[in-house]
Amino acid sequence: MEKLNKNSIKKKISFVTDNFYPCIGGIEKWVNSLSLLLSRYFDIKIISIKKNLFINQTNINSFSNGLNNLYEGIYNNVCIIKPSFTGNLFLSAFFIWHFPFVRRFAPHFVYDFLYIFFNLAYSNKLEKVIKDSNLVHCFSTGYLAVCVTRICKKYKIPLIHSPAVHFGRWGDTSLLLKSYAKADALIAISSYLKSNLENKLPNTQSPIYVCPPLLAPKSKPQAPRQEIVKPFILFLGRKEERKGFFDLISAFKNIKSNATLVIAGLGQSVIELDNRIIDLGTIDDNLKQWLLDNCDIFCLPSKDETFGIVYLEAMRSGKVVVAFDIPPVNEICLNEITSLLVPVNNISALSQALEKLLCNEELRLKLGNNAKRRYEEFYSNDKLVNNVIKIYDKLLIKN
């Protein structure tokens, strides 16, 4: 890696993202981890926009809370763009988006139309902070992606788009897809996403690379105040249907083995449902790391994922994963090798998979060890950072 970057250590790389740490989310974690690791080789600048009444983006006030020494250097390189008084007047046009019938009948058309006002509000300020970049890496699946594409083309700055598009839900309007297609390269977080991008961007001449998100460094484990009886199954995520939370609750009720289900994440408390269930609510990274290190089974039966960083976190801790068999989860977790994957919505199969592992410690350990080896071989930060640097260098050499 030293040899690879000896001529590009001082190159200026701008990361453009809709939200940034300490905002909670998979993309935020990815951008933060990548910026921390790449800052050893490049001059990294994070660019985002301030939250206001009409545009729900990064809240600059959040940067003053929860930051520790690990993030101080990156925090100093974060640039939050605030609209001027005139810019806020332009953004007032977004009140249209708050009418229910707009989102129901013409969401894509109205979304793309409103970009005009976003561009008027932010374009000039974005140009000033981007135009001296040697390369721009954009993670946005919103208006920032469109605006940054125009600026990079204007100043002939190499551009990489890494859009974690959720087709059918966000990031896939006509305006956005045309912007992604104009990048000099695209980085997809999974082969599944790469395939979808190839189908949706048939006219792009840009190479599409696959590079999964990086994980944040392990936090110092800190045990919970209450005792957790082992063996225990761990669920980390929002307590919602999309994450398979209610299916897991139903499946757990059918388990006859002595076990505890530990839940951590946003959502309404479920303590009253079963005395074998422990709901810790929202937790910090230290407690999260302890839970990952000490659980016996990690179960997040999501029905819909753009990637699923938490699966990698469980694998890094050497834990067997139980999940629904959906892409890209089945790209990360290999059925009967590192994990047990079951058909979506099949609560009975989910119960059986959990029961099978609870009754067979040898199998749990075998699959968990396989998971850790797979993480180290394919998803370790050193490997992924090296892949990203190679992509950067290809574009920097051309320019």
Secondary structure, DSSP 8 states (H G I E B T S, - for coil): -TGGGTTTTT-EEEEE-SS-TTS-SHHHHHHHHHHHHHTTTSEEEEEEE---SS-----GGGGGSS--GGGHHHHHTEEEE---HHHHHHHGGGGGGGSHHHHHH-HHHHHHHHHHHHHHHHHHHHHHHHTT-SEEEE--SSHHHHHHHHHHHHHT--EEE----BTTTBS-SHHHHHHHHTSSEEEESSHHHHHHHHHH-TT--S-EEE--------------SS---SSEEEEES-SSGGGTHHHHHHHHHT--S--EEEEESSS---GGG-TTEEE--S--HHHHHHHHHH-SEEE---S--S--HHHHHHHHTT--EEEE--TTHHHHS-BTTTEEEE-TT-HHHHHHHHHHHHT-HHHHHHHHHHHHHHIIIII-HHHHHHHHHHHHHHHHHH-
